[in-house]
Amino acid sequence: MVALLCQWTGTELRARMAGIGEALWPAYAALLRSEPTPPGPPPSEPAAAEPTAKAAEGGGDDDDLLDDLLEDVEGAKSEADVARERHEAELRAHAAAVKAYDDAIARRTATVRAFAAVDLALGEVVTWLGDHLRHLFILLLGIGGVIATAGRHHIALRPIRGRR
């Protein structure tokens, strides 16, 4: 019976816990509920463009001809410029990820971690009960049948009573 009550009210309890967490710590559900993952290492410097064997031999294909034509256009960026800009953008994104990670770590105090542990444990229990509710019903029905039979309260084991 407790399993039924926990499972039926579990989603509402999780929503309440998230609401309380949001009221106490802004962005609790999005950032603070779980442990933040650290960003990876910073992106490495792009490799210098190495000439291919065909270009070194002097024989080019259609892509080389197209590259030669496009490089002559005014304002067109070379591949090295594009790679450098992409690398700078990756470095800025990595710096922003590191700052967000440091901010999240600073905001996850001991109180937030304890509250999140209770919240996540409740979520795990609710999920487990939801997955195993059918099995718990069958188990409960079997236990009830065994108790009724052992106490001779089963309908087939009662003495016959007449209407007289």
DSSP file (Angstrom, degrees, kcal/mol; ACC not computed):
  #  RESIDUE AA STRUCTURE BP1 BP2  ACC     N-H-->O    O-->H-N    N-H-->O    O-->H-N    TCO  KAPPA ALPHA  PHI   PSI    X-CA   Y-CA   Z-CA
    1    1 A M     >        0   0    0      0, 0.0     4,-2.3     0, 0.0     5,-0.2   0.000 360.0 360.0 360.0 -39.0    0.0    0.0    0.0
    2    2 A V  H  >  +     0   0    0      1,-0.2     4,-2.8     2,-0.2     5,-0.2   0.880 360.0  56.0 -64.5 -36.3    2.9    2.3    0.8
    3    3 A A  H  > S+     0   0    0      1,-0.2     4,-2.5     2,-0.2    -1,-0.2   0.907 107.4  49.0 -62.1 -41.0    4.3    1.5   -2.6
    4    4 A L  H  > S+     0   0    0      2,-0.2     4,-2.8     1,-0.2     5,-0.3   0.934 112.2  47.5 -63.2 -45.9    1.1    2.6   -4.3
    5    5 A L  H  X S+     0   0    0     -4,-2.3     4,-2.1     1,-0.2    -2,-0.2   0.921 114.2  46.6 -62.7 -43.4    1.0    5.8   -2.4
    6    6 A C  H  X S+     0   0    0     -4,-2.8     4,-0.9     1,-0.2    -1,-0.2   0.908 115.3  46.1 -65.5 -41.1    4.7    6.6   -3.1
    7    7 A Q  H  X S+     0   0    0     -4,-2.5     4,-0.6    -5,-0.2    -2,-0.2   0.919 114.7  46.0 -70.0 -42.1    4.3    5.8   -6.8
    8    8 A W  H  < S+     0   0    0     -4,-2.8     4,-0.3     1,-0.2    -2,-0.2   0.875 124.3  32.6 -70.1 -36.8    1.1    7.7   -7.3
    9    9 A T  H  X S+     0   0    0     -4,-2.1     4,-2.5    -5,-0.3    -1,-0.2   0.452  96.1  92.8 -98.0   0.3    2.2   10.8   -5.5
   10   10 A G  H  X S+     0   0    0     -4,-0.9     4,-2.6     1,-0.2     5,-0.2   0.900  84.2  48.6 -62.9 -44.0    5.9   10.5   -6.4
   11   11 A T  H  X S+     0   0    0     -4,-0.6     4,-2.1     1,-0.2    -1,-0.2   0.891 112.9  49.0 -66.2 -36.6    5.8   12.7   -9.5
   12   12 A E  H  > S+     0   0    0     -4,-0.3     4,-2.4     2,-0.2    -1,-0.2   0.903 110.9  50.5 -67.3 -39.7    3.9   15.4   -7.6
   13   13 A L  H  X S+     0   0    0     -4,-2.5     4,-2.8     2,-0.2    -2,-0.2   0.902 109.6  50.7 -63.6 -40.4    6.5   15.1   -4.8
   14   14 A R  H  X S+     0   0    0     -4,-2.6     4,-2.4     2,-0.2    -2,-0.2   0.912 110.7  48.8 -63.8 -41.1    9.3   15.5   -7.3
   15   15 A A  H  X S+     0   0    0     -4,-2.1     4,-2.3     2,-0.2    -2,-0.2   0.904 112.0  49.3 -65.1 -39.8    7.7   18.5   -8.9
   16   16 A R  H  X S+     0   0    0     -4,-2.4     4,-2.8     2,-0.2     5,-0.2   0.924 110.5  50.1 -62.7 -44.4    7.3   20.0   -5.4
   17   17 A M  H  X S+     0   0    0     -4,-2.8     4,-2.6     1,-0.2    -2,-0.2   0.910 111.4  48.3 -61.5 -42.2   10.9   19.3   -4.5
   18   18 A A  H  X S+     0   0    0     -4,-2.4     4,-2.4     2,-0.2    11,-0.2   0.892 111.6  50.8 -65.5 -38.2   12.0   21.0   -7.8
   19   19 A G  H  X S+     0   0    0     -4,-2.3     4,-2.1     2,-0.2    -2,-0.2   0.912 111.3  46.8 -64.7 -42.6    9.8   24.0   -7.0
   20   20 A I  H  X S+     0   0    0     -4,-2.8     4,-2.3     2,-0.2     5,-0.2   0.918 112.5  50.9 -64.5 -42.4   11.2   24.3   -3.5
   21   21 A G  H  X S+     0   0    0     -4,-2.6     4,-3.2     1,-0.2    -2,-0.2   0.899 110.5  48.7 -61.4 -40.9   14.7   24.0   -4.9
   22   22 A E  H  < S+     0   0    0     -4,-2.4    -1,-0.2     1,-0.2    -2,-0.2   0.869 111.0  50.9 -66.6 -36.1   14.0   26.7   -7.5
   23   23 A A  H  < S+     0   0    0     -4,-2.1    -2,-0.2    -5,-0.2    -1,-0.2   0.888 119.2  36.0 -69.1 -37.7   12.5   29.0   -4.8
   24   24 A L  H  < S+     0   0    0     -4,-2.3    -2,-0.2     1,-0.3    -3,-0.2   0.890 132.7  22.0 -81.7 -41.0   15.6   28.6   -2.6
   25   25 A W  S >< S-     0   0    0     -4,-3.2     3,-1.2    -5,-0.2    -1,-0.3  -0.928  84.5-129.9-131.6 106.2   18.3   28.4   -5.3
   26   26 A P  T 3  S+     0   0    0      0, 0.0    -3,-0.1     0, 0.0    -4,-0.1  -0.246  94.0  19.0 -56.1 143.0   17.5   29.9   -8.7
   27   27 A A  T 3>>S+     0   0    0     -5,-0.1     4,-2.3     4,-0.1     5,-1.1   0.758  82.4 141.0  65.8  29.1   18.3   27.5  -11.6
   28   28 A Y  I <>> +     0   0    0     -3,-1.2     5,-2.0     3,-0.2     4,-0.8   0.956  69.1  44.8 -63.5 -51.0   18.3   24.5   -9.2
   29   29 A A  I  45S+     0   0    0    -11,-0.2    -1,-0.2     1,-0.2     5,-0.1   0.855 120.7  39.3 -66.2 -34.6   16.6   22.1  -11.6
   30   30 A A  I  45S+     0   0    0      3,-0.1    -1,-0.2     2,-0.1    -2,-0.2   0.882 135.9   6.3 -83.5 -38.9   18.7   23.1  -14.6
   31   31 A L  I  <5S+     0   0    0     -4,-2.3    -3,-0.2     2,-0.1    -2,-0.1   0.763 126.8  42.3-117.4 -33.9   22.1   23.5  -13.1
   32   32 A L  I  <<S+     0   0    0     -5,-1.1    -3,-0.2    -4,-0.8    -4,-0.2   0.628  89.5  79.0-101.5 -14.1   22.4   22.5   -9.4
   33   33 A R  S   <S+     0   0    0     -5,-2.0     2,-0.3    -6,-0.2    87,-0.1   0.922 100.7  34.0 -64.2 -44.0   20.4   19.3   -9.1
   34   34 A S  S    S-     0   0    0     -6,-0.2     3,-0.0    -5,-0.1    83,-0.0  -0.752 101.4 -88.6-111.1 160.2   23.1   17.1  -10.5
   35   35 A E        -     0   0    0     -2,-0.3    -3,-0.1     1,-0.1    -2,-0.1  -0.453  49.8-117.0 -65.0 127.9   26.9   17.3  -10.2
   36   36 A P        -     0   0    0      0, 0.0    -1,-0.1     0, 0.0    -5,-0.0  -0.383  23.4-124.4 -68.8 145.6   28.2   19.5  -13.1
   37   37 A T        -     0   0    0     -2,-0.1    -3,-0.0    -3,-0.0    64,-0.0  -0.752  25.9-118.0 -90.4 133.4   30.5   17.8  -15.5
   38   38 A P        -     0   0    0      0, 0.0    60,-0.1     0, 0.0    -1,-0.0  -0.383  32.2-107.3 -69.0 146.4   33.9   19.5  -15.9
   39   39 A P        -     0   0    0      0, 0.0    55,-0.0     0, 0.0     0, 0.0  -0.341  37.6-107.6 -69.4 156.4   34.7   20.8  -19.4
   40   40 A G        -     0   0    0      1,-0.2    58,-0.0    -2,-0.0     0, 0.0  -0.004  51.8 -63.6 -71.9-176.5   37.2   19.0  -21.5
   41   41 A P        -     0   0    0      0, 0.0    -1,-0.2     0, 0.0     3,-0.1  -0.284  66.8 -87.5 -67.1 157.4   40.7   20.2  -22.2
   42   42 A P        -     0   0    0      0, 0.0    49,-0.1     0, 0.0    48,-0.0  -0.302  54.6 -91.4 -64.2 151.0   41.1   23.3  -24.3
   43   43 A P        -     0   0    0      0, 0.0     2,-0.1     0, 0.0    51,-0.0  -0.331  44.8-119.1 -64.8 144.9   41.1   22.9  -28.0
   44   44 A S        -     0   0    0      1,-0.1     3,-0.1    -3,-0.1     0, 0.0  -0.373  36.0 -83.7 -82.8 163.2   44.5   22.4  -29.5
   45   45 A E        -     0   0    0      1,-0.1    -1,-0.1    -2,-0.1     3,-0.1  -0.393  55.0-102.2 -63.5 137.4   46.1   24.7  -32.1
   46   46 A P        -     0   0    0      0, 0.0    -1,-0.1     0, 0.0     2,-0.1  -0.342  40.0-107.5 -64.6 143.9   45.0   23.8  -35.6
   47   47 A A        -     0   0    0      1,-0.1     2,-0.1    -3,-0.1     3,-0.1  -0.404  37.2-102.7 -70.5 145.6   47.5   21.8  -37.6
   48   48 A A        -     0   0    0      1,-0.1     2,-0.4    -2,-0.1    -1,-0.1  -0.397  43.9 -96.9 -67.5 145.2   49.3   23.7  -40.4
   49   49 A A        -     0   0    0     -2,-0.1    -1,-0.1    -3,-0.1    31,-0.0  -0.495  42.0-157.2 -68.0 120.4   48.0   22.9  -43.8
   50   50 A E        -     0   0    0     -2,-0.4     2,-0.1    -3,-0.1    -1,-0.0  -0.837  19.6-114.9-101.1 135.2   50.3   20.3  -45.3
   51   51 A P        -     0   0    0      0, 0.0     2,-0.1     0, 0.0    -1,-0.0  -0.406  30.7-125.4 -67.8 142.4   50.5   19.9  -49.1
   52   52 A T     >  -     0   0    0     -2,-0.1     4,-1.9     1,-0.1     5,-0.2  -0.303  26.3-102.5 -80.3 171.3   49.2   16.7  -50.4
   53   53 A A  H  > S+     0   0    0      1,-0.2     4,-1.7     2,-0.2     6,-0.2   0.872 121.2  51.8 -64.6 -37.7   51.2   14.4  -52.6
   54   54 A K  H  >>S+     0   0    0      1,-0.2     4,-0.9     2,-0.2     5,-0.9   0.909 109.8  48.3 -67.0 -40.9   49.4   15.5  -55.8
   55   55 A A  H  45S+     0   0    0      1,-0.2     3,-0.3     2,-0.2    -1,-0.2   0.861 110.1  52.5 -68.0 -33.8   49.9   19.2  -55.0
   56   56 A A  H  <5S+     0   0    0     -4,-1.9    -1,-0.2     1,-0.2    -2,-0.2   0.842 107.4  52.3 -69.6 -32.8   53.6   18.6  -54.4
   57   57 A E  H  <5S-     0   0    0     -4,-1.7    -1,-0.2     2,-0.2    -2,-0.2   0.691 115.1-116.8 -75.7 -17.7   53.9   16.8  -57.7
   58   58 A G  T  <5S+     0   0    0     -4,-0.9     2,-0.6     1,-0.3    -3,-0.2   0.243  79.5 118.8  99.8 -13.5   52.4   19.8  -59.5
   59   59 A G      < -     0   0    0     -5,-0.9    -1,-0.3    -6,-0.2     2,-0.2  -0.788  43.2-175.7 -89.4 120.0   49.3   17.8  -60.7
   60   60 A G        -     0   0    0     -2,-0.6     2,-0.2    -3,-0.1    -5,-0.0  -0.692  14.2-139.4-111.5 164.7   46.1   19.3  -59.3
   61   61 A D     >  -     0   0    0     -2,-0.2     4,-1.6     1,-0.0     3,-0.3  -0.430  43.0 -80.3-109.7-170.2   42.6   18.2  -59.5
   62   62 A D  H  > S+     0   0    0      1,-0.2     4,-2.3     2,-0.2     5,-0.2   0.836 126.2  58.1 -63.8 -33.5   39.4   20.2  -60.0
   63   63 A D  H  > S+     0   0    0      1,-0.2     4,-2.6     2,-0.2    -1,-0.2   0.889 104.5  51.3 -65.1 -37.9   39.2   21.2  -56.3
   64   64 A D  H  > S+     0   0    0     -3,-0.3     4,-2.3     2,-0.2    -1,-0.2   0.907 109.8  49.6 -64.8 -40.4   42.6   22.8  -56.5
   65   65 A L  H  X S+     0   0    0     -4,-1.6     4,-2.1     2,-0.2    -2,-0.2   0.911 111.6  48.7 -63.4 -41.7   41.5   24.8  -59.6
   66   66 A L  H  X S+     0   0    0     -4,-2.3     4,-2.5     2,-0.2    -2,-0.2   0.899 110.4  51.3 -65.7 -39.8   38.4   25.9  -57.7
   67   67 A D  H  X S+     0   0    0     -4,-2.6     4,-2.1     1,-0.2    -1,-0.2   0.905 108.8  51.4 -62.8 -40.5   40.4   26.9  -54.7
   68   68 A D  H  X S+     0   0    0     -4,-2.3     4,-0.8     1,-0.2    -1,-0.2   0.904 111.3  47.6 -63.0 -40.2   42.7   29.0  -56.9
   69   69 A L  H >< S+     0   0    0     -4,-2.1     3,-0.6     1,-0.2     4,-0.4   0.912 112.6  48.2 -66.6 -41.9   39.7   30.8  -58.4
   70   70 A L  H >< S+     0   0    0     -4,-2.5     3,-1.0     1,-0.2    -1,-0.2   0.810 104.3  59.7 -71.8 -28.7   38.1   31.5  -55.1
   71   71 A E  H 3< S+     0   0    0     -4,-2.1    -1,-0.2     1,-0.2    -2,-0.2   0.760  97.8  60.9 -69.8 -22.3   41.3   32.8  -53.5
   72   72 A D  T << S+     0   0    0     -4,-0.8    -1,-0.2    -3,-0.6     2,-0.2   0.659  81.7 101.8 -77.7 -14.9   41.4   35.5  -56.2
   73   73 A V  S X  S-     0   0    0     -3,-1.0     3,-1.5    -4,-0.4     2,-0.1  -0.499  82.6-112.5 -72.1 135.1   38.1   36.9  -55.1
   74   74 A E  T 3  S+     0   0    0      1,-0.2     3,-0.1    -2,-0.2    -1,-0.1  -0.441 100.0  19.3 -68.1 139.0   38.5   40.1  -53.0
   75   75 A G  T 3  S+     0   0    0      1,-0.3    -1,-0.2    -2,-0.1     2,-0.2   0.347  88.8 137.0  84.8  -6.4   37.5   39.7  -49.3
   76   76 A A    <   -     0   0    0     -3,-1.5    -1,-0.3    -6,-0.1     2,-0.3  -0.530  50.0-132.3 -73.9 139.3   37.8   35.9  -49.5
   77   77 A K        -     0   0    0     -2,-0.2     2,-0.1    -3,-0.1    -1,-0.1  -0.677  15.1-122.1 -93.4 145.1   39.5   34.4  -46.5
   78   78 A S     >  -     0   0    0     -2,-0.3     4,-2.3     1,-0.1     5,-0.2  -0.349  28.5-107.1 -77.3 166.1   42.2   31.8  -46.8
   79   79 A E  H  > S+     0   0    0      1,-0.2     4,-2.5     2,-0.2     5,-0.2   0.851 121.2  55.3 -63.3 -33.5   41.9   28.4  -45.1
   80   80 A A  H  > S+     0   0    0      2,-0.2     4,-2.4     1,-0.2    -1,-0.2   0.896 107.8  48.5 -67.0 -39.6   44.4   29.5  -42.5
   81   81 A D  H  > S+     0   0    0      2,-0.2     4,-2.5     1,-0.2    -2,-0.2   0.917 112.5  48.2 -65.5 -42.7   42.3   32.5  -41.6
   82   82 A V  H  X S+     0   0    0     -4,-2.3     4,-2.4     1,-0.2    -2,-0.2   0.913 112.7  48.6 -63.7 -42.2   39.2   30.5  -41.3
   83   83 A A  H  X S+     0   0    0     -4,-2.5     4,-2.3     2,-0.2    -2,-0.2   0.897 111.4  50.0 -64.9 -40.0   41.0   27.9  -39.2
   84   84 A R  H  X S+     0   0    0     -4,-2.4     4,-2.4     2,-0.2    -2,-0.2   0.915 111.9  47.6 -65.5 -42.6   42.4   30.6  -36.9
   85   85 A E  H  X S+     0   0    0     -4,-2.5     4,-2.2     2,-0.2    -2,-0.2   0.900 112.1  50.1 -64.2 -40.5   38.9   32.2  -36.5
   86   86 A R  H  X S+     0   0    0     -4,-2.4     4,-2.3     2,-0.2    -2,-0.2   0.910 110.8  49.6 -64.0 -41.1   37.4   28.8  -35.7
   87   87 A H  H  X S+     0   0    0     -4,-2.3     4,-2.3     2,-0.2    -2,-0.2   0.905 110.0  50.4 -64.9 -41.6   40.1   28.1  -33.2
   88   88 A E  H  X S+     0   0    0     -4,-2.4     4,-2.2     2,-0.2    -1,-0.2   0.894 110.5  50.0 -63.1 -39.3   39.5   31.4  -31.5
   89   89 A A  H  X S+     0   0    0     -4,-2.2     4,-2.4     2,-0.2    -2,-0.2   0.897 110.2  50.3 -65.7 -39.7   35.8   30.7  -31.3
   90   90 A E  H  X S+     0   0    0     -4,-2.3     4,-2.4     2,-0.2    -2,-0.2   0.893 109.7  50.9 -64.5 -39.1   36.5   27.3  -29.8
   91   91 A L  H  X S+     0   0    0     -4,-2.3     4,-2.4     2,-0.2    -2,-0.2   0.902 110.6  48.6 -64.8 -40.9   38.7   28.9  -27.2
   92   92 A R  H  X S+     0   0    0     -4,-2.2     4,-2.2     2,-0.2    -2,-0.2   0.915 112.2  48.9 -64.5 -42.1   36.0   31.5  -26.3
   93   93 A A  H  X S+     0   0    0     -4,-2.4     4,-2.1     2,-0.2    -2,-0.2   0.894 111.7  49.5 -64.4 -39.1   33.4   28.7  -26.0
   94   94 A H  H  X S+     0   0    0     -4,-2.4     4,-2.4     2,-0.2    -2,-0.2   0.906 109.7  50.9 -66.4 -41.0   35.8   26.7  -23.8
   95   95 A A  H  X S+     0   0    0     -4,-2.4     4,-2.2     1,-0.2    -2,-0.2   0.896 110.7  49.5 -63.2 -39.3   36.5   29.7  -21.6
   96   96 A A  H  X S+     0   0    0     -4,-2.2     4,-2.4     2,-0.2    -1,-0.2   0.893 110.7  50.2 -65.7 -38.9   32.7   30.2  -21.2
   97   97 A A  H  X S+     0   0    0     -4,-2.1     4,-2.2     2,-0.2    -2,-0.2   0.893 110.6  49.4 -66.3 -39.4   32.2   26.5  -20.3
   98   98 A V  H  X S+     0   0    0     -4,-2.4     4,-2.5     2,-0.2    -2,-0.2   0.908 111.8  48.7 -65.3 -41.8   35.0   26.7  -17.7
   99   99 A K  H  X S+     0   0    0     -4,-2.2     4,-2.4     2,-0.2    -2,-0.2   0.914 111.7  48.9 -64.5 -43.0   33.4   29.8  -16.2
  100  100 A A  H  X S+     0   0    0     -4,-2.4     4,-2.3     2,-0.2    -2,-0.2   0.893 112.1  49.5 -63.5 -39.4   30.0   28.2  -16.1
  101  101 A Y  H  X S+     0   0    0     -4,-2.2     4,-2.5     2,-0.2    -2,-0.2   0.927 111.3  48.3 -64.8 -45.3   31.5   25.1  -14.4
  102  102 A D  H  X S+     0   0    0     -4,-2.5     4,-2.2     1,-0.2    -2,-0.2   0.892 112.1  49.8 -62.9 -39.5   33.3   27.2  -11.8
  103  103 A D  H  X S+     0   0    0     -4,-2.4     4,-1.9     2,-0.2    -1,-0.2   0.910 111.3  48.7 -64.5 -42.1   30.1   29.1  -11.1
  104  104 A A  H  X S+     0   0    0     -4,-2.3     4,-1.2     2,-0.2    -2,-0.2   0.896 111.4  49.5 -66.1 -39.7   28.1   25.9  -10.7
  105  105 A I  H  < S+     0   0    0     -4,-2.5     3,-0.3     1,-0.2    -1,-0.2   0.902 111.0  50.2 -64.7 -40.4   30.7   24.4   -8.4
  106  106 A A  H  < S+     0   0    0     -4,-2.2    -1,-0.2     1,-0.2    -2,-0.2   0.846 111.6  48.5 -67.0 -33.0   30.7   27.6   -6.3
  107  107 A R  H  < S+     0   0    0     -4,-1.9     2,-1.8     1,-0.2    -1,-0.2   0.692  89.6  87.1 -81.5 -18.4   26.9   27.5   -6.0
  108  108 A R     <  +     0   0    0     -4,-1.2    -1,-0.2    -3,-0.3    -4,-0.0  -0.581  63.7 173.3 -84.4  81.9   26.6   23.8   -5.0
  109  109 A T     >  -     0   0    0     -2,-1.8     4,-2.4     1,-0.1     5,-0.2  -0.171  50.2 -93.9 -77.7 178.1   27.0   24.3   -1.3
  110  110 A A  H  > S+     0   0    0      1,-0.2     4,-2.2     2,-0.2     5,-0.2   0.867 127.0  53.0 -63.3 -36.0   26.6   21.4    1.2
  111  111 A T  H  > S+     0   0    0      2,-0.2     4,-2.6     1,-0.2    -1,-0.2   0.921 109.4  47.7 -65.9 -43.5   23.0   22.3    1.7
  112  112 A V  H  > S+     0   0    0      1,-0.2     4,-2.8     2,-0.2    -2,-0.2   0.911 111.8  50.6 -64.1 -41.9   22.3   22.2   -2.0
  113  113 A R  H  X S+     0   0    0     -4,-2.4     4,-2.1     2,-0.2    -1,-0.2   0.901 111.8  47.2 -63.6 -40.3   24.1   18.8   -2.3
  114  114 A A  H  X S+     0   0    0     -4,-2.2     4,-2.0     2,-0.2    -2,-0.2   0.927 114.0  46.9 -66.7 -44.3   22.1   17.4    0.6
  115  115 A F  H  X S+     0   0    0     -4,-2.6     4,-2.4     1,-0.2    -2,-0.2   0.914 113.3  49.0 -62.9 -42.8   18.8   18.7   -0.8
  116  116 A A  H  X S+     0   0    0     -4,-2.8     4,-3.0     1,-0.2     5,-0.2   0.862 107.6  55.2 -66.2 -35.3   19.7   17.3   -4.3
  117  117 A A  H  X S+     0   0    0     -4,-2.1     4,-2.3     2,-0.2    -1,-0.2   0.918 110.8  44.5 -63.7 -42.6   20.6   13.9   -2.8
  118  118 A V  H  X S+     0   0    0     -4,-2.0     4,-2.5     2,-0.2    -2,-0.2   0.924 114.7  49.8 -65.5 -43.6   17.2   13.6   -1.2
  119  119 A D  H  X S+     0   0    0     -4,-2.4     4,-1.9     1,-0.2    -2,-0.2   0.928 114.1  43.5 -61.4 -47.1   15.5   14.8   -4.4
  120  120 A L  H  X S+     0   0    0     -4,-3.0     4,-2.2     2,-0.2    -1,-0.2   0.859 112.5  52.7 -70.1 -35.1   17.4   12.4   -6.6
  121  121 A A  H  X S+     0   0    0     -4,-2.3     4,-2.3    -5,-0.2    -2,-0.2   0.911 109.2  49.9 -65.4 -41.4   16.9    9.5   -4.2
  122  122 A L  H  X S+     0   0    0     -4,-2.5     4,-2.5     1,-0.2    -2,-0.2   0.904 110.0  51.5 -61.9 -40.6   13.2   10.2   -4.2
  123  123 A G  H  X S+     0   0    0     -4,-1.9     4,-2.4     1,-0.2    -2,-0.2   0.892 108.9  50.1 -63.0 -39.9   13.2   10.2   -8.0
  124  124 A E  H  X S+     0   0    0     -4,-2.2     4,-2.6     2,-0.2    -2,-0.2   0.911 111.3  48.6 -65.1 -42.1   15.1    6.8   -8.1
  125  125 A V  H  X S+     0   0    0     -4,-2.3     4,-2.8     2,-0.2     5,-0.2   0.929 112.5  48.1 -63.4 -44.9   12.5    5.3   -5.7
  126  126 A V  H  X S+     0   0    0     -4,-2.5     4,-2.4     1,-0.2    -2,-0.2   0.907 112.9  48.4 -63.1 -42.1    9.6    6.6   -7.7
  127  127 A T  H  X S+     0   0    0     -4,-2.4     4,-2.0     2,-0.2    -1,-0.2   0.918 112.6  48.1 -64.7 -43.1   11.2    5.3  -11.0
  128  128 A W  H  X S+     0   0    0     -4,-2.6     4,-1.9     2,-0.2    -2,-0.2   0.924 112.3  48.6 -64.0 -43.9   11.8    1.9   -9.4
  129  129 A L  H  X S+     0   0    0     -4,-2.8     4,-0.6     1,-0.2    -1,-0.2   0.900 110.3  52.0 -63.8 -39.0    8.3    1.6   -8.1
  130  130 A G  H  < S+     0   0    0     -4,-2.4     3,-0.5     1,-0.2     4,-0.3   0.882 111.8  46.3 -63.4 -37.6    6.9    2.6  -11.4
  131  131 A D  H  < S+     0   0    0     -4,-2.0    -1,-0.2     1,-0.2    -2,-0.2   0.808 123.1  33.7 -73.7 -29.6    8.9    0.0  -13.2
  132  132 A H  H  X S+     0   0    0     -4,-1.9     4,-2.1    -5,-0.2    -1,-0.2   0.154  81.0 110.7-114.1  17.9    8.0   -2.8  -10.7
  133  133 A L  H  X S+     0   0    0     -4,-0.6     4,-2.3    -3,-0.5     5,-0.2   0.893  78.5  52.5 -64.3 -39.7    4.5   -1.9   -9.7
  134  134 A R  H  > S+     0   0    0     -4,-0.3     4,-2.2     1,-0.2    -1,-0.2   0.926 110.4  48.1 -60.7 -44.0    2.9   -4.9  -11.4
  135  135 A H  H  > S+     0   0    0      1,-0.2     4,-2.4     2,-0.2    -1,-0.2   0.882 110.3  51.7 -65.4 -37.6    5.2   -7.2   -9.6
  136  136 A L  H  X S+     0   0    0     -4,-2.1     4,-2.7     2,-0.2    -1,-0.2   0.881 107.9  52.5 -67.0 -36.8    4.5   -5.6   -6.3
  137  137 A F  H  X S+     0   0    0     -4,-2.3     4,-2.5     2,-0.2    -2,-0.2   0.936 111.0  46.5 -62.4 -45.6    0.7   -6.0   -6.9
  138  138 A I  H  X S+     0   0    0     -4,-2.2     4,-2.4     2,-0.2    -2,-0.2   0.911 113.3  49.3 -63.4 -42.4    1.2   -9.7   -7.6
  139  139 A L  H  X S+     0   0    0     -4,-2.4     4,-2.6     2,-0.2    -1,-0.2   0.917 111.6  49.0 -62.4 -43.6    3.4  -10.1   -4.5
  140  140 A L  H  X S+     0   0    0     -4,-2.7     4,-2.4     2,-0.2    -2,-0.2   0.900 111.3  49.6 -63.2 -41.4    0.8   -8.2   -2.4
  141  141 A L  H  X S+     0   0    0     -4,-2.5     4,-2.2     2,-0.2    -2,-0.2   0.907 111.9  48.6 -64.3 -41.6   -2.0  -10.4   -3.7
  142  142 A G  H  X S+     0   0    0     -4,-2.4     4,-2.4     2,-0.2    -2,-0.2   0.912 111.2  49.1 -64.9 -43.0    0.0  -13.6   -3.0
  143  143 A I  H  X S+     0   0    0     -4,-2.6     4,-2.4     1,-0.2    -2,-0.2   0.910 111.2  50.5 -63.4 -41.5    0.9  -12.5    0.5
  144  144 A G  H  X S+     0   0    0     -4,-2.4     4,-2.3     1,-0.2    -1,-0.2   0.899 110.6  49.5 -62.9 -39.9   -2.8  -11.6    1.2
  145  145 A G  H  X S+     0   0    0     -4,-2.2     4,-2.3     2,-0.2    -2,-0.2   0.900 110.9  49.2 -65.2 -41.3   -3.9  -15.1   -0.1
  146  146 A V  H  X S+     0   0    0     -4,-2.4     4,-2.7     2,-0.2     5,-0.2   0.913 112.4  47.8 -64.9 -42.5   -1.3  -16.9    2.1
  147  147 A I  H  X S+     0   0    0     -4,-2.4     4,-2.0     2,-0.2     6,-0.2   0.910 112.5  48.8 -65.4 -41.9   -2.4  -14.9    5.2
  148  148 A A  H  <>S+     0   0    0     -4,-2.3     5,-3.0    -5,-0.2     6,-1.0   0.899 114.8  45.2 -65.5 -39.3   -6.1  -15.6    4.5
  149  149 A T  H ><5S+     0   0    0     -4,-2.3     3,-1.2     3,-0.2    -2,-0.2   0.913 112.7  50.1 -70.2 -42.3   -5.4  -19.3    4.0
  150  150 A A  H 3<5S+     0   0    0     -4,-2.7    -2,-0.2     1,-0.3    -1,-0.2   0.855 113.5  45.6 -66.0 -34.3   -3.2  -19.6    7.0
  151  151 A G  T 3<5S-     0   0    0     -4,-2.0    -1,-0.3    -5,-0.2    -2,-0.2   0.375 111.8-121.8 -88.9   6.0   -5.8  -17.9    9.2
  152  152 A R  T < 5S+     0   0    0     -3,-1.2    -3,-0.2    -4,-0.1    -2,-0.1   0.845  79.2 122.4  55.6  37.8   -8.6  -20.0    7.7
  153  153 A H      < +     0   0    0     -5,-3.0    -4,-0.2    -6,-0.2    -5,-0.1   0.343  33.4 120.6-104.6   2.9  -10.4  -16.9    6.6
  154  154 A H  S >> S-     0   0    0     -6,-1.0     3,-1.4     1,-0.1     4,-0.6  -0.421  73.0-122.9 -67.9 144.2  -10.4  -17.9    3.0
  155  155 A I  G >4 S+     0   0    0      1,-0.3     3,-0.5     2,-0.2    -1,-0.1   0.814 110.7  52.6 -62.0 -31.4  -13.9  -18.2    1.6
  156  156 A A  G 34 S+     0   0    0      1,-0.2    -1,-0.3     0, 0.0    -2,-0.1   0.673 109.0  50.7 -78.0 -15.6  -13.5  -21.8    0.5
  157  157 A L  G <4 S+     0   0    0     -3,-1.4    -1,-0.2     2,-0.1    -2,-0.2   0.457  85.4 105.1-101.5  -2.4  -12.3  -22.8    4.0
  158  158 A R  S << S-     0   0    0     -4,-0.6     2,-0.1    -3,-0.5    -5,-0.1  -0.462  80.1-102.8 -76.4 150.0  -15.1  -21.3    6.0
  159  159 A P        -     0   0    0      0, 0.0     2,-0.2     0, 0.0    -1,-0.1  -0.429  43.4-100.0 -69.0 148.6  -17.7  -23.6    7.5
  160  160 A I        -     0   0    0     -2,-0.1     2,-0.5    -3,-0.1    -3,-0.0  -0.498  38.4-162.9 -72.2 133.5  -21.0  -23.6    5.7
  161  161 A R        -     0   0    0     -2,-0.2     2,-0.1    -3,-0.1    -3,-0.0  -0.967   5.6-146.8-118.7 133.1  -23.7  -21.5    7.2
  162  162 A G        -     0   0    0     -2,-0.5     0, 0.0     1,-0.1     0, 0.0  -0.422  22.8-117.2 -90.4 171.0  -27.3  -21.9    6.4
  163  163 A R              0   0    0      1,-0.2    -1,-0.1    -2,-0.1    -2,-0.0   0.529 360.0 360.0 -84.3  -5.2  -30.0  -19.2    6.3
  164  164 A R              0   0    0      0, 0.0    -1,-0.2     0, 0.0    -3,-0.0   0.493 360.0 360.0 -80.5 360.0  -31.9  -20.7    9.0
